[in-house]
Amino acid sequence: MKHTRVAIAGFSILAVTTVAAVAHHGWGSYDASKPVTVDGTILTSTFENPHATIAVKAPDKIWTVTLAPTSRMIARGALADVVAVGKTVSVYGYPSTVEMNEMRAERISVDGKTYELR
């Protein structure tokens, strides 16, 4: 019985670690040689770790924008209300080489203020 609990606990830790590793992608999957600027309205906003994310409705498509971790966003003054649904933003960053219409933000401008995210 004791060995079964240890095995189950070990499997649970492995499963959580694997999911976290898959969910947190590296920055190598973005093309820094092709920066883009996306201007539009925030449709959705998720202010949670590992990274805050927003969906921005640009004139030609909807972009998924990966922002900084929430601790860095807060340290730079970009609280959750800065990236709230309905805000108009301009985001500069790098497109994903894996996911279509997804980008990693280097900076975001909202309400006349620019926040450096890296």
C-alpha positions as CSV (number, residue, x, y, z in Angstrom):
1,M,0.0,0.0,0.0
2,K,2.8,2.4,0.9
3,H,4.6,1.7,-2.3
4,T,1.4,2.4,-4.3
5,R,1.1,5.8,-2.7
6,V,4.7,6.7,-3.4
7,A,4.3,5.6,-7.0
8,I,1.1,7.6,-7.4
9,A,2.7,10.7,-5.8
10,G,5.7,10.3,-8.1
11,F,3.5,10.0,-11.2
12,S,1.5,13.1,-10.1
13,I,4.6,15.2,-9.8
14,L,5.9,14.0,-13.1
15,A,2.6,14.8,-14.8
16,V,2.4,18.3,-13.4
17,T,6.0,19.0,-14.3
18,T,5.5,17.7,-17.8
19,V,2.4,19.9,-18.3
20,A,4.2,23.0,-17.0
21,A,7.1,22.3,-19.3
22,V,4.9,21.9,-22.4
23,A,2.8,25.0,-21.4
24,H,5.8,27.2,-21.1
25,H,7.5,27.4,-24.4
26,G,11.0,28.8,-25.0
27,W,11.7,32.1,-26.8
28,G,13.5,30.2,-29.6
29,S,10.1,29.7,-31.4
30,Y,9.9,33.4,-32.3
31,D,11.5,35.1,-35.2
32,A,13.4,38.2,-34.0
33,S,14.5,38.9,-37.5
34,K,10.9,39.8,-38.5
35,P,9.5,42.2,-35.9
36,V,5.8,43.1,-36.2
37,T,3.7,45.8,-34.8
38,V,0.0,44.9,-34.1
39,D,-2.5,47.7,-33.5
40,G,-6.0,46.9,-32.4
41,T,-8.5,46.3,-29.6
42,I,-8.0,43.7,-26.8
43,L,-10.7,41.0,-27.2
44,T,-9.5,38.8,-24.3
45,S,-7.0,39.2,-21.5
46,T,-5.5,36.6,-19.2
47,F,-3.3,38.1,-16.4
48,E,-1.8,35.0,-14.9
49,N,1.5,33.0,-15.0
50,P,3.5,31.8,-16.7
51,H,2.7,34.8,-19.0
52,A,0.0,37.3,-19.4
53,T,-1.7,37.0,-22.8
54,I,-4.1,39.0,-24.8
55,A,-6.0,38.6,-28.0
56,V,-5.8,41.7,-30.2
57,K,-8.3,42.3,-33.1
58,A,-6.1,44.0,-35.8
59,P,-7.6,45.2,-39.1
60,D,-6.6,42.0,-40.9
61,K,-6.7,39.2,-38.2
62,I,-6.8,38.4,-34.5
63,W,-3.4,38.0,-32.9
64,T,-2.6,36.0,-29.7
65,V,0.0,38.1,-27.9
66,T,2.2,36.6,-25.2
67,L,3.2,39.3,-22.8
68,A,5.7,39.1,-19.9
69,P,5.2,37.2,-16.6
70,T,2.8,39.0,-14.3
71,S,5.5,39.8,-11.8
72,R,7.4,41.7,-14.6
73,M,4.3,43.4,-15.8
74,I,3.5,44.6,-12.3
75,A,7.1,45.7,-11.7
76,R,6.9,47.8,-14.9
77,G,3.5,49.3,-14.0
78,A,1.5,47.3,-16.4
79,L,-1.2,46.0,-14.1
80,A,-4.2,43.9,-15.2
81,D,-6.3,47.0,-15.9
82,V,-3.7,48.2,-18.4
83,V,-4.4,45.2,-20.6
84,A,-8.1,45.0,-20.0
85,V,-10.6,43.9,-22.6
86,G,-11.7,46.9,-24.8
87,K,-8.4,48.8,-24.5
88,T,-6.8,49.9,-27.8
89,V,-3.1,48.8,-27.9
90,S,-0.1,48.9,-30.1
91,V,2.2,45.9,-29.5
92,Y,5.7,45.4,-30.9
93,G,7.3,42.0,-30.9
94,Y,8.2,38.9,-32.8
95,P,6.0,36.4,-34.6
96,S,5.9,32.8,-33.7
97,T,7.5,30.3,-36.0
98,V,5.2,27.6,-34.7
99,E,1.7,29.2,-34.1
100,M,0.1,31.2,-36.8
101,N,-1.0,34.7,-35.7
102,E,0.8,34.5,-32.4
103,M,3.6,36.8,-31.2
104,R,5.8,37.5,-28.2
105,A,5.6,41.2,-27.1
106,E,8.7,43.2,-26.5
107,R,6.7,46.4,-25.6
108,I,3.1,47.5,-25.5
109,S,1.6,50.9,-25.7
110,V,-1.7,51.7,-24.0
111,D,-3.4,55.0,-23.4
112,G,-0.4,57.0,-24.5
113,K,2.1,55.1,-22.3
114,T,4.7,52.5,-23.4
115,Y,5.7,49.5,-21.2
116,E,8.9,47.7,-21.9
117,L,8.3,44.0,-21.2
118,R,11.7,42.4,-21.6
